[in-house]
């Protein structure tokens, strides 16, 4: 056996330079283990790898008891074989953060389904209660009365209490309003309108809560994908409401969809409360790999409660003094203008311009929302891939939002020139589908410029969007009454899309903005 002095060079040759076996003549002390928590691997090893086996020992090397979280695996690690790639995919699909995104998508699907069911029910309700078209418009807009202010209040509540709690109360409240609609309509018209206002108030917390949960559960490089999954559910809710409501009504009466969608909302709340935690650190099922990956990917200082909490009145004057805030507000306003105009008027457009029946008009109007759900997820994946490959966050958000505005603007001009309902539906599908790229633009951007005020910023911009939605919906009717067609209004909407793109590309940023005067 070699003398101890000759073993030191051998020992040094087996370890990287960053891990010397001796420091200042004494053996380096190992970190003290923490009860209930495993020691992290050495920092000089690639993630998911174990230290090399001791060449002087005959013991076989240990193996990991489970594959590493796919997000923490090295790029290209799954290229060695199909079996390993399938294992990585399976691990990712069963991760806790994907469950959170899926539940958010279901909540937003219910949000839109409960909202759009009135668009289907308004025709038989008008016939049953003798409503005039103008009063039917009042009933339709009653949802927006409650939705007008609640995003700001809901955003502040989300920043203070967290997205899990506020989302649970919101879904429970809007499901109750939907469920009670038949009872209210049978007793008083004003009571029925009150349920619609309550629905709008409760749904105002949905998007701020979604943003808060994405902020807490996903690293920066995955937030676009998470928002894409959630917003895919949001758009599918339109399709679900438009297509299922007539079927349910034919079997359960006019108010059948209200009761069924309300019951599904109560079921969602039970699953949300029991299976989802507010932060990764509170989740008992999350793996150490996934928790470490999420924590390292977030550049926020965590508190014991699991995130930054707003303990003071938001500085509204400072929020409104920065151009990036106005870029968000203008983008949300333009997004809502186009969204509600298409949602409210396209069935009427197909019926009046191409003289199709209501069922065909509903199908032509429902198809674009499916495309929006699919392309919204694709946009999220592309956005995250750009950031992971080194593209700046600012440039990525500008690229996504430019596609989300210029694409619909051009497509609406094509819709103006369409000669058949099939071609018109194709142009409309392109417009709505490309519009979803904005979810990886302005909708994610508010988490980046002010994560501590993300809920409030979303509420402020969403309120501006609601004003724009009301103005656009009423304006479309005005143009049709005065001009006799939709042509002028579609051209105006295209021009607004182009000008909003220019404003966004000049003033938007992906960097954190100092709203507290500390920088």
C-alpha positions in Angstrom: 0.0 0.0 0.0 1.3 3.4 -0.9 2.2 5.8 1.8 -0.4 8.5 2.7 1.7 11.2 1.1 1.5 9.4 -2.3 -2.4 9.1 -2.1 -2.9 12.9 -2.0 -2.1 13.4 -5.7 -4.3 10.5 -6.6 -7.1 11.9 -4.6 -6.7 15.3 -6.2 -6.8 13.7 -9.7 -10.1 12.1 -9.0 -11.9 15.4 -8.0 -12.5 18.5 -9.9 -10.5 21.6 -9.0 -13.5 23.2 -7.4 -13.8 20.4 -4.8 -10.4 20.2 -3.0 -10.1 17.4 -0.4 -8.2 19.6 2.0 -8.6 23.3 2.8 -6.0 25.1 4.9 -4.6 21.9 6.2 -7.9 20.6 7.5 -10.5 18.3 5.8 -13.4 20.3 4.5 -16.5 19.9 6.6 -19.6 18.5 5.0 -22.9 20.4 5.3 -24.9 19.4 8.3 -27.9 17.3 7.2 -31.4 18.8 7.7 -33.9 16.4 9.2 -36.5 15.4 6.6 -34.7 16.8 3.6 -32.1 15.1 1.4 -28.8 16.8 0.7 -28.5 18.4 -2.7 -26.1 17.0 -5.2 -22.7 18.6 -5.6 -22.8 21.8 -7.6 -20.0 20.7 -9.9 -22.1 17.8 -11.2 -24.7 18.1 -14.0 -28.2 18.0 -12.7 -29.6 14.4 -12.3 -26.1 12.8 -12.0 -24.5 11.1 -9.1 -20.9 11.4 -8.0 -18.5 8.9 -9.7 -18.0 5.6 -7.9 -14.9 5.4 -5.7 -12.2 3.4 -7.7 -10.8 2.0 -4.5 -14.2 0.5 -3.5 -15.9 -2.6 -5.0 -19.4 -1.4 -4.1 -21.6 -0.7 -7.2 -22.7 2.9 -7.8 -26.1 3.9 -6.5 -28.9 4.6 -8.9 -31.7 7.2 -8.6 -34.9 5.8 -7.4 -36.9 7.8 -10.0 -35.9 9.6 -13.2 -35.1 13.2 -12.8 -37.7 15.8 -13.5 -37.7 16.4 -17.2 -37.4 20.1 -16.8 -34.1 19.6 -14.9 -32.6 17.1 -17.3 -29.9 18.3 -19.5 -30.8 19.4 -23.1 -30.7 16.4 -25.3 -30.8 13.9 -22.5 -33.7 12.1 -24.0 -32.1 11.6 -27.4 -30.5 8.3 -26.3 -33.6 6.3 -26.9 -37.4 6.3 -27.3 -38.0 4.6 -24.0 -36.1 7.3 -22.1 -38.0 10.0 -24.0 -41.3 8.4 -23.1 -40.2 8.3 -19.4 -39.3 12.0 -19.5 -42.7 12.9 -21.1 -44.6 10.8 -18.6 -42.8 12.4 -15.7 -43.6 15.9 -17.1 -47.3 15.1 -17.8 -47.7 13.9 -14.2 -45.8 16.8 -12.6 -47.7 19.0 -10.1 -47.3 22.2 -12.1 -49.0 20.6 -15.1 -51.9 19.7 -12.9 -52.2 23.3 -11.8 -52.2 24.5 -15.4 -54.9 21.9 -16.3 -57.1 22.9 -13.4 -56.7 26.6 -14.4 -57.8 25.7 -18.0 -60.9 23.9 -16.7 -61.8 26.9 -14.5 -61.5 29.3 -17.5 -63.5 26.9 -19.7 -66.3 27.1 -17.1 -65.9 30.9 -17.0 -66.5 31.3 -20.7 -69.2 28.5 -20.9 -71.2 30.2 -18.2 -70.8 33.5 -20.0 -71.6 32.4 -23.5 -74.7 30.3 -22.6 -76.7 33.5 -22.6 -75.8 34.2 -26.2 -77.6 30.9 -27.1 -80.5 31.3 -24.6 -81.3 34.9 -25.5 -83.4 33.9 -28.5 -85.8 31.5 -26.7 -85.8 33.8 -23.6 -86.8 36.8 -25.8 -89.7 34.7 -27.3 -90.8 33.4 -23.9 -90.8 36.8 -22.0 -91.6 39.1 -24.9 -88.3 41.0 -24.8 -87.6 43.5 -27.6 -84.2 43.3 -29.4 -83.0 46.4 -27.6 -83.9 45.0 -24.2 -82.3 41.7 -25.1 -79.1 43.7 -25.7 -79.4 45.2 -22.2 -79.7 41.6 -20.8 -76.6 40.6 -22.8 -74.6 43.6 -21.5 -75.6 43.1 -17.8 -72.7 40.7 -17.5 -70.3 43.5 -18.3 -71.8 45.8 -15.6 -70.4 43.5 -13.0 -67.2 42.7 -14.9 -66.3 46.4 -15.3 -64.8 47.0 -11.9 -64.2 43.6 -10.4 -60.9 42.8 -12.1 -59.2 45.7 -10.2 -60.7 44.6 -6.8 -60.0 41.0 -7.7 -56.4 41.8 -8.7 -55.7 43.4 -5.3 -57.3 40.5 -3.5 -55.2 38.1 -5.5 -51.9 39.9 -4.7 -52.8 39.8 -1.0 -54.4 36.4 -0.5 -53.0 34.4 -3.4 -54.6 33.0 -6.5 -55.8 29.7 -5.0 -58.1 31.1 -2.5 -59.5 33.9 -4.7 -60.1 31.6 -7.6 -62.0 29.1 -5.4 -64.3 31.9 -4.1 -64.7 33.3 -7.6 -65.7 30.0 -9.3 -68.0 29.1 -6.4 -69.8 32.5 -6.7 -70.2 32.6 -10.4 -71.4 29.0 -10.4 -74.0 29.9 -7.8 -75.1 32.8 -10.0 -75.4 30.5 -13.0 -77.2 27.8 -11.0 -79.7 30.3 -9.6 -80.5 32.0 -12.9 -83.7 29.8 -13.6 -85.0 30.5 -10.1 -84.3 34.2 -10.4 -85.9 34.5 -13.9 -89.1 32.8 -12.6 -89.5 35.4 -9.9 -88.3 38.8 -11.1 -86.7 40.2 -14.2 -84.5 42.5 -12.0 -83.5 39.5 -9.9 -82.5 37.7 -13.1 -80.4 40.7 -14.1 -78.8 40.7 -10.7 -77.6 37.2 -11.2 -76.0 38.3 -14.4 -74.3 41.2 -12.7 -73.1 38.8 -10.0 -71.7 36.5 -12.6 -69.7 39.3 -14.1 -68.4 40.4 -10.7 -67.2 36.9 -9.8 -65.6 36.1 -13.2 -63.6 39.3 -12.9 -61.2 37.5 -10.6 -60.5 34.6 -12.9 -57.7 36.0 -15.1 -55.9 37.8 -12.2 -56.0 34.5 -10.2 -54.7 32.6 -13.2 -51.8 34.9 -13.6 -51.0 34.7 -9.9 -50.9 30.9 -9.9 -48.7 30.8 -13.0 -46.4 33.3 -11.3 -46.0 31.1 -8.2 -45.9 27.7 -9.9 -43.9 28.2 -13.1 -40.4 29.4 -13.8 -40.0 32.3 -16.2 -39.1 30.0 -19.1 -42.4 28.0 -18.8 -44.9 30.7 -18.1 -46.0 31.3 -21.7 -46.7 27.5 -22.1 -48.7 27.6 -18.8 -50.7 30.6 -19.9 -51.2 28.8 -23.3 -52.7 25.8 -21.6 -55.0 27.9 -19.3 -56.1 30.1 -22.2 -56.8 27.1 -24.4 -59.4 26.1 -21.8 -60.7 29.7 -21.9 -61.3 29.6 -25.6 -62.7 26.0 -25.6 -65.3 27.3 -23.1 -66.7 29.3 -25.9 -67.0 26.3 -28.1 -68.5 24.2 -25.3 -71.1 26.8 -24.5 -72.0 27.4 -28.2 -72.3 23.8 -29.2 -73.6 22.0 -26.1 -76.2 24.6 -25.0 -78.6 23.9 -27.8 -78.4 20.2 -27.2 -79.0 20.5 -23.5 -81.9 22.9 -24.1 -83.6 20.5 -26.4 -83.6 17.9 -23.6 -83.7 19.9 -20.3 -85.4 23.2 -21.3 -84.1 26.7 -21.7 -82.4 26.8 -18.4 -80.9 23.3 -18.5 -77.4 24.6 -19.4 -77.4 27.1 -16.5 -78.1 24.3 -14.0 -75.6 21.8 -15.5 -72.7 24.3 -15.9 -73.4 25.6 -12.4 -73.1 22.0 -10.9 -69.8 21.4 -12.8 -68.5 24.6 -11.2 -69.2 23.3 -7.7 -67.5 20.1 -8.5 -64.4 21.9 -9.8 -64.2 23.9 -6.6 -64.1 20.7 -4.5 -61.3 19.2 -6.6 -59.4 22.5 -6.6 -59.5 22.9 -2.8 -58.5 19.3 -2.1 -55.9 18.6 -4.9 -54.1 22.0 -5.6 -51.9 24.0 -3.2 -51.3 27.7 -3.4 -47.5 27.4 -3.8 -45.1 24.6 -4.7 -43.6 24.6 -1.2 -47.0 23.8 0.3 -47.6 20.8 -1.9 -47.0 17.4 -0.2 -46.9 15.5 -3.5 -44.3 17.5 -5.4 -40.9 15.8 -6.0 -37.6 17.4 -4.8 -36.5 17.7 -8.4 -39.5 19.6 -9.5 -39.5 21.9 -6.4 -35.9 22.7 -7.0 -36.5 23.4 -10.7 -39.4 25.7 -10.0 -37.5 27.6 -7.2 -34.3 28.0 -9.3 -36.4 29.3 -12.3 -38.1 32.0 -10.3 -36.2 35.1 -9.5 -38.4 36.3 -6.7 -37.6 36.3 -3.0 -40.0 33.8 -1.4 -41.6 34.3 2.0 -42.7 31.5 4.3 -46.2 32.0 2.9 -44.9 31.2 -0.6 -44.5 34.4 -2.4 -44.5 38.2 -2.4 -47.6 39.7 -0.8 -49.0 43.1 -1.2 -49.2 44.7 2.3 -49.9 48.3 1.2 -52.1 50.2 -1.1 -50.9 49.8 -4.7 -49.1 52.9 -6.0 -51.7 53.6 -8.8 -50.2 57.0 -9.6 -46.7 55.4 -10.2 -48.2 52.5 -12.1 -49.9 54.9 -14.5 -46.8 57.1 -14.8 -44.9 54.4 -16.7 -45.2 53.7 -20.5 -45.0 49.9 -20.1 -48.2 50.1 -18.1 -50.0 52.0 -20.9 -48.6 49.5 -23.4 -50.4 46.8 -21.4 -53.6 48.8 -21.1 -53.8 49.6 -24.8 -53.0 46.0 -25.8 -55.7 44.6 -23.4 -58.2 47.2 -24.7 -57.5 46.3 -28.4 -57.6 42.6 -27.6 -61.0 42.9 -25.8 -62.4 45.1 -28.6 -61.7 42.5 -31.2 -62.6 39.5 -28.9 -66.1 40.7 -27.9 -67.0 42.1 -31.4 -66.3 38.7 -32.9 -68.0 36.8 -30.1 -71.1 39.0 -30.1 -71.6 39.8 -33.8 -70.2 37.0 -36.0 -73.3 34.8 -35.8 -75.4 37.8 -36.9 -72.8 38.6 -39.5 -73.1 35.2 -41.1 -76.9 35.2 -41.0 -77.3 38.7 -42.5 -74.5 38.7 -45.0 -74.6 35.1 -46.3 -78.2 34.2 -45.3 -77.4 31.0 -43.5 -79.6 29.6 -40.8 -78.9 30.1 -37.1 -77.5 26.6 -36.6 -75.0 27.0 -39.5 -74.1 30.5 -38.2 -73.3 29.0 -34.8 -71.0 26.3 -36.4 -69.2 28.9 -38.5 -68.8 31.1 -35.4 -67.6 28.2 -33.1 -64.8 26.9 -35.3 -62.4 29.9 -34.8 -62.4 29.4 -31.0 -61.1 25.9 -31.4 -58.3 27.2 -33.6 -57.6 29.9 -31.0 -57.2 27.2 -28.3 -54.8 25.2 -30.4 -52.6 28.1 -31.6 -52.6 29.7 -28.1 -50.8 26.7 -26.8 -48.5 26.6 -29.8 -47.7 30.3 -29.3 -46.8 29.6 -25.6 -44.4 26.8 -26.6 -42.7 28.9 -29.3 -42.4 31.8 -26.9 -40.7 29.7 -24.2 -38.4 28.1 -26.8 -37.3 31.6 -28.0 -36.4 32.6 -24.4 -34.6 29.3 -23.7 -32.6 29.8 -26.9 -31.4 33.2 -25.8 -33.9 35.6 -27.3 -34.5 38.5 -24.9 -37.9 38.5 -23.1 -38.6 42.0 -24.4 -38.1 41.0 -28.1 -40.1 37.7 -27.5 -43.1 39.6 -26.1 -43.0 42.1 -29.0 -42.8 39.3 -31.6 -45.8 37.4 -30.1 -47.9 40.5 -29.7 -47.1 41.7 -33.2 -48.4 38.4 -34.6 -51.4 38.6 -32.3 -52.4 42.0 -33.7 -51.1 42.3 -37.3 -52.5 38.8 -38.1 -56.1 39.6 -37.1 -55.9 43.0 -38.8 -54.9 41.5 -42.1 -57.4 38.6 -41.8 -60.3 41.0 -41.1 -59.5 42.8 -44.3 -59.7 39.4 -46.1 -63.0 38.7 -44.3 -64.4 41.9 -45.9 -63.7 40.6 -49.4 -65.0 37.0 -48.8 -67.6 35.9 -51.3 -68.9 32.8 -49.5 -69.5 31.7 -45.9 -66.8 29.0 -46.1 -64.2 31.5 -47.2 -65.4 34.0 -44.6 -65.2 31.4 -41.9 -61.6 30.6 -43.0 -60.6 34.2 -42.7 -62.3 34.5 -39.4 -60.5 31.4 -38.1 -57.2 32.8 -39.1 -58.0 36.1 -37.4 -59.1 34.5 -34.1 -56.3 31.9 -34.2 -53.5 34.4 -34.7 -55.1 36.6 -32.1 -54.1 34.0 -29.4 -50.4 34.9 -29.9 -51.2 37.9 -27.7 -51.6 35.6 -24.8 -47.8 35.1 -24.9 -47.4 38.9 -25.4 -49.3 41.3 -23.1 -51.0 38.7 -20.9 -47.6 37.2 -19.7 -45.8 40.6 -19.7 -47.6 41.9 -16.7 -46.0 39.2 -14.6 -42.6 40.4 -15.7 -42.7 44.1 -15.3 -44.2 44.1 -11.8 -44.8 40.6 -10.3 -45.7 42.1 -6.9 -48.5 44.1 -8.6 -49.4 41.6 -11.3 -53.0 41.2 -10.1 -53.6 44.9 -9.8 -52.1 45.6 -13.3 -54.2 42.9 -14.8 -57.3 44.4 -13.1 -56.5 47.9 -14.4 -55.8 46.7 -18.0 -58.8 44.4 -17.9 -61.1 47.2 -16.9 -59.9 49.2 -19.8 -60.5 46.2 -21.9 -64.1 46.0 -20.7 -64.7 49.6 -21.6 -63.3 48.8 -25.1 -65.5 45.7 -25.3 -68.7 47.7 -24.6 -67.6 50.5 -27.0 -66.8 48.0 -29.7 -70.0 46.0 -29.3 -72.2 49.1 -29.4 -70.1 50.7 -32.2 -70.6 47.6 -34.4 -74.3 48.0 -34.1 -74.1 51.7 -34.8 -72.1 51.1 -38.0 -74.6 48.5 -39.2 -77.5 50.8 -38.5 -75.9 53.8 -40.2 -73.9 52.2 -43.0 -76.1 49.1 -43.7 -73.1 46.7 -43.5 -70.2 45.6 -41.4 -67.6 46.6 -44.0 -66.7 50.0 -42.5 -66.4 48.6 -38.9 -64.1 45.8 -40.0 -61.8 48.3 -41.7 -61.8 50.4 -38.6 -61.0 47.4 -36.4 -58.1 46.5 -38.7 -56.6 50.0 -38.5 -56.9 49.9 -34.7 -55.0 46.6 -34.7 -52.2 48.1 -36.7 -51.9 51.2 -34.6 -51.9 49.2 -31.3 -49.1 47.1 -32.7 -47.0 50.2 -33.2 -47.7 51.5 -29.7 -46.8 48.1 -28.1 -43.6 47.7 -30.1 -42.4 51.1 -29.0 -43.2 51.1 -25.3 -43.4 47.5 -24.1 -40.6 45.9 -22.2 -39.9 42.5 -20.7 -37.7 43.8 -17.9 -38.9 44.5 -14.4 -40.1 48.1 -13.9 -39.4 50.1 -10.7 -42.8 51.1 -9.5 -41.8 51.4 -5.8 -39.1 54.0 -6.3 -36.4 51.7 -5.0 -34.3 51.5 -8.1 
